[in-house]
């Protein structure tokens, strides 16, 4: 069992930035599926309908906060996963920073995530 876990950790897939980028988007989308924001703003989210325009159209402070909270929760978990799979601090920051801006995560919460690395 331990051998399998170590073998999985060394799989090259988990060193690919594209994998982690897609994992972040998928995780945030899944988190939004049950949120009030999903029901009001992202009716076609599960079919891949999320666009930059929809995110930019979020003007309601409450909607922005829901998005940021969902993304924050997902990124905390993903940060731990990235560390477990051998990503270094610079790689994690490089991959996550654009999503933190896209999902409007506060500077304070960004620092909280980076403190986990």
N, C-alpha and C positions, 0 to 999 in steps of 0.2 A: 504494500500500500504506500509506504513512504517512497519507494523507488518511482512509482507512477506519478506521485505528486511532484517529485523533483524533475522527472522527465518532462512533465507538462510545463513546468516553470521555465525550462530551458528551450522550449519550442520558439523558433524564430518569429512566429506570428506575434508574440507578445512584446517584441522589440520594435514592431512597426508602428509608426506614428498614425498611419491611416486607420489601423485597427482601433486604436484608442480614441481617435476622433469620431469614428462611426459608433463606437461603444458609448461615448458621451452623449451624442445626439439621440441614439436609441433609448438610453436610460432616461434622459430628460423627457423625451416624448412619452415613454411609458408612465413616468410620474405625472405628467400633465393629463393623461387620459382620465384620471379620476378626480381631477381638480375642478373647481368652479370655472377657472379660466378656460379649460378645454371645452366645457359645455357652452360657453358664451362666444369664444373667439376662434377656436380651432376645430371647427366641426369636421374638417376632413383631415385632421392630424394623422390619424392612424393609416391613411392611405398615402402618406408621404406628401400631403398638401402644404406642410409648413414651409413658408418662404420668408426671406429676409423682410419683404414688405409687410407681412403680418406682424412680425416682431417690431418693426419700426412704427406700425400703426397703434401699438399699445400706448395710449396716452393716459389712461386711468391709473392712478397711483396704486390702487388696490390690485389691478391686473399685473402691473409691473412687479409688485411685491410677491404675488403668488408665483410668478415665473421665477423670480430670483430665489425664493425659498425652496421651490422644487429643485432647481438646478444646484443650489447650495448643498442640499441633502444628498443629491446624487454624486456630486463631485467629492464630497467627503469620503464616501464609500469607494469611489473610483480611485482616489488618491491612495488609499490603503492597498487596493488591488495592484496598482501600478508599482508601488514599492515592493510588494510581494513577488512580482514578476521581474524584479531587477532593474527597473527604470531608476535613473539617478535624478537628483533634485532638478538639475537644469532641464532635463528632458520633460519631466512632469510639468514644470512651470511653462516651458515652451508650448506644450500641447494644450494645457488648460487655460492659459491666459486669454487667448482669443475668445474662448467660450464664456469666461467670466465676464468679459466685456459685452459679448453678444446677449447673455442672459441677465445682464444688469446686476451682477452681484456686487454688493458694497465693498469698498476698500477694506473695511473692518473684517468682513467675512472672508475676503480673499486672503488676508493675512492669517486668519484662523486656519484656513485650509493649508496654506504654505507652512504653518508652524507644525503641521503633522508630518512633514517630510523629513 
